[in-house]
């Protein structure tokens, strides 16, 4: 089995001595390619109809019943303000298990699973108030590809999302 590491710590923290690789599931939103830690992924599913929840934020599409578990479905294109989403045969729901809570996130498509070495992960550039980099691990480079590595734990446990208890 491939060695899997935890993502590099958020700004200012020292990296653990054992970290050397990160295995990520890559997906697309619009023209950009993103990656999340494969250890957070429970399963991949096609996009199905959801049950809307009144007064939910626009990016929460609704909920689905997944084998007896009610799972909130978040559309990441809406969440990241990347234009109007379209749902087709390539649209995928990545079912995540974060701190024991199951959450689904809608993405345009899933590309593949790749392993990045520590040298291939660069820190996210500081963009001031233009771009919130709090939810980014950094940028992964693989040949000509550049992946935006999302800290999915931080994003889903943020006050704004409120879907998962704060992860300390």
KAQUI-V298515 format. One record per pair of residues at least 12 apart in sequence whose ideal C-beta (glycine too) atoms are under 6 Angstrom apart, sorted by the first residue. I is the first residue (numbers start at 1). J is the second residue. D is the distance in Angstrom with one decimal. If there is no record, write none. Layout:
# KAQUI-V298515
i=I j=J d=D
i=I j=J d=D
This chain:
# KAQUI-V298515
i=2 j=23 d=5.9
i=2 j=115 d=5.9
i=3 j=21 d=5.2
i=4 j=23 d=5.0
i=4 j=39 d=6.0
i=5 j=19 d=4.3
i=5 j=21 d=5.3
i=5 j=22 d=5.5
i=7 j=22 d=6.0
i=7 j=137 d=4.4
i=8 j=121 d=6.0
i=20 j=118 d=5.4
i=21 j=115 d=5.5
i=21 j=117 d=5.7
i=22 j=116 d=4.9
i=23 j=38 d=4.7
i=23 j=115 d=4.9
i=25 j=38 d=5.1
i=25 j=41 d=5.3
i=25 j=113 d=5.5
i=26 j=111 d=4.2
i=26 j=112 d=5.7
i=26 j=147 d=6.0
i=27 j=107 d=4.1
i=27 j=110 d=4.8
i=28 j=108 d=4.7
i=28 j=109 d=5.1
i=29 j=76 d=5.6
i=29 j=77 d=5.2
i=29 j=82 d=5.3
i=29 j=107 d=5.9
i=29 j=108 d=5.6
i=30 j=82 d=4.4
i=33 j=147 d=5.3
i=34 j=148 d=4.8
i=34 j=150 d=5.6
i=35 j=140 d=5.7
i=35 j=147 d=4.3
i=35 j=149 d=4.9
i=36 j=150 d=5.3
i=36 j=152 d=4.6
i=38 j=113 d=6.0
i=40 j=96 d=5.0
i=40 j=98 d=5.8
i=40 j=152 d=5.3
i=41 j=94 d=5.9
i=42 j=95 d=4.5
i=42 j=97 d=4.5
i=43 j=95 d=4.7
i=44 j=92 d=5.6
i=44 j=94 d=6.0
i=44 j=110 d=5.9
i=45 j=93 d=4.6
i=47 j=87 d=5.2
i=47 j=91 d=4.1
i=47 j=93 d=5.6
i=50 j=62 d=3.4
i=50 j=64 d=5.5
i=50 j=73 d=5.1
i=51 j=63 d=5.3
i=58 j=78 d=5.6
i=59 j=74 d=5.7
i=59 j=75 d=5.5
i=59 j=78 d=4.1
i=59 j=79 d=4.1
i=60 j=72 d=5.9
i=60 j=74 d=5.8
i=61 j=73 d=4.6
i=61 j=75 d=5.1
i=69 j=102 d=5.5
i=71 j=102 d=5.1
i=71 j=104 d=5.1
i=72 j=103 d=5.7
i=72 j=163 d=6.0
i=73 j=104 d=4.4
i=74 j=105 d=4.9
i=75 j=106 d=4.4
i=76 j=105 d=5.2
i=76 j=107 d=5.6
i=90 j=109 d=4.3
i=92 j=107 d=5.5
i=92 j=110 d=4.8
i=93 j=106 d=5.5
i=98 j=153 d=5.8
i=98 j=156 d=5.2
i=98 j=164 d=5.0
i=99 j=164 d=5.2
i=99 j=165 d=6.0
i=99 j=167 d=5.6
i=101 j=164 d=4.6
i=103 j=156 d=5.8
i=103 j=163 d=5.4
i=116 j=140 d=4.8
i=120 j=140 d=5.7
i=120 j=141 d=5.2
i=121 j=138 d=5.0
i=121 j=140 d=5.5
i=122 j=138 d=5.4
i=122 j=139 d=4.8
i=123 j=138 d=4.9
i=124 j=136 d=4.1
i=124 j=138 d=5.1
i=135 j=151 d=5.4
i=135 j=154 d=5.2
i=135 j=155 d=4.2
i=137 j=149 d=4.0
i=137 j=151 d=4.9
i=153 j=167 d=5.0
